[in-house]
Amino acid sequence: MTSRNDELFAQSQQFIPGGVNSPVRAFRSVGGTPRFFSRGQGSRVWDADGKSYLDYVGSWGPLILGHADPDVVRAVTDTAALGLSFGAPTEMELRMAEKLVELLPSLEKLRLVSSGTEATMSAIRLARGFTGRSTLVKFEGCYHGHADSLLVKAGSGLLTFGQPSSAGVPADCSGHTLVLDYNDIDQVERLFAEKGDEVACVIVEAVAGNMNLIKPKAGFLEALRELCTKHGSVLIFDEVMTGFRVGLGGVQGLYGIRPDLTTLGKVIGGGLPVGAFGGRADIMDKLAPLGPVYQAGTLSGNPVAVAAGLKTLEKIAAPGFFDQLAAKTRRLVDGFNTVAREAGVLACADSVGGMFGIYFRPTPPTSYAEVMAGDKDAFNRFYHLMLLEGVYLAPSAFEAGFVSAAHSEADIDATVAAAAKCLEKLVA
Ligand SMILES: *Cc1c(COP(=O)(O)O)cnc(C)c1O
């Protein structure tokens, strides 16, 4: 029997490079054919062959209410009927900005954009314009979208500028970026001691979610805050993934740290393209038309996208929402840890709020090097066994997973039972 997924993938490769519109979708890391989805409802998705899966990708984080939440869908269709886009201000953008400022205390002003990439790219330009400096500091394994100055890997020494990590990025673009190790406070201190006064900004995934899930070590975020303040550098928390995912106040709320600028995306669009960047008013007021830093967008604040985002934010701000989401996510990782131990597999899991990591190593990683040293082959075999069991995880050992409010305890328990079965097969 031929698979419709296989047919669609073969056809797609004729017209779309690699058959996908974003590389990790291609299943290169785990091997096999990507699933083409035709429908999603709540915690489930259905592929082109009609097989259904419990979904722990949630469109890579945005779908915190699950697929096709009826209130969000209604907000979208009601708004669409009034016009798709104006390229002029609308009241709903104001309400969205108001809501975000209310929920995240470090935001005094913000601007809406259409993706996380645009948010980080714009925040970095703004930080450079505000400080009059060029140097950007990032951490290896943290992903901040695909702007040129961010597609950079570490240089040969701590204080040497980075090398492009993608073809097509001129050395001029990567040559202002310094790449340090996440969670390494000593490195950050040494860098600031030598070059602090050249640093325009430090951008960090305060809880990292793009090299699987890694939590900050005690003191790491505090050190970044202190050093940026001391040297007049702008601290940017990239909360595109963690914002409204780890808790209502983001990582900054969980750890009690106030960044100068924050970037947002994913959940704030509820499944449609919305990003945002915001923070200190004195910095934000450097943006055009008030200030000299140019930034713009034809579809920025698009009413249909903002309607989805605003409705999502309203629903997740309900009392107890994140307690329940975090408890369900905890139930999943506790269950996984138990069945891994029982099966005698060196694997474990951890979570922060509604995001989780599964690691084929004995303890949760604290660095990029530790993540990379995990047993990728074991993950890939586990991945395909879980797929057969009807559980859709992110198709890479280096991605975090997401639970939505639509996942029931029965869904979680079924997932743990599937994991038990798959882990036993791994060691058989
Ligand atoms: C997803 C992500 C981005 C990029 O967002 P896009 O909407 O894919 O451009 C940036 N930063 C972080 C932390 C992300 O997780």
The ligand as an SDF file (V2000), in Angstrom:
LIG
                    3D

 15 15  0  0  0  0  0  0  0  0999 V2000
   11.3030   30.0290   17.3240 C   0  0  0  0  0  0  0  0  0  0  0  0
   12.3070   30.9400   17.9070 C   0  0  0  0  0  0  0  0  0  0  0  0
   12.7600   32.0800   17.2290 C   0  0  0  0  0  0  0  0  0  0  0  0
   12.3920   32.3660   15.7940 C   0  0  0  0  0  0  0  0  0  0  0  0
   11.0330   32.5770   15.6450 O   0  0  0  0  0  0  0  0  0  0  0  0
   10.3790   32.4350   14.1760 P   0  0  0  0  0  0  0  0  0  0  0  0
    8.9770   32.8560   14.3720 O   0  0  0  0  0  0  0  0  0  0  0  0
   10.5620   30.9900   13.7970 O   0  0  0  0  0  0  0  0  0  0  0  0
   11.1240   33.3420   13.2760 O   0  0  0  0  0  0  0  0  0  0  0  0
   13.6030   32.9340   17.8840 C   0  0  0  0  0  0  0  0  0  0  0  0
   13.9950   32.7030   19.1400 N   0  0  0  0  0  0  0  0  0  0  0  0
   13.5890   31.6110   19.8360 C   0  0  0  0  0  0  0  0  0  0  0  0
   14.0400   31.4210   21.2310 C   0  0  0  0  0  0  0  0  0  0  0  0
   12.7480   30.6900   19.2280 C   0  0  0  0  0  0  0  0  0  0  0  0
   12.3840   29.5960   19.9040 O   0  0  0  0  0  0  0  0  0  0  0  0
  1  2  1  0
  2  3  1  0
  2 14  2  0
  3  4  1  0
  3 10  2  0
  4  5  1  0
  5  6  1  0
  6  7  2  0
  6  8  1  0
  6  9  1  0
 10 11  1  0
 11 12  2  0
 12 13  1  0
 12 14  1  0
 14 15  1  0
M  END
$$$$
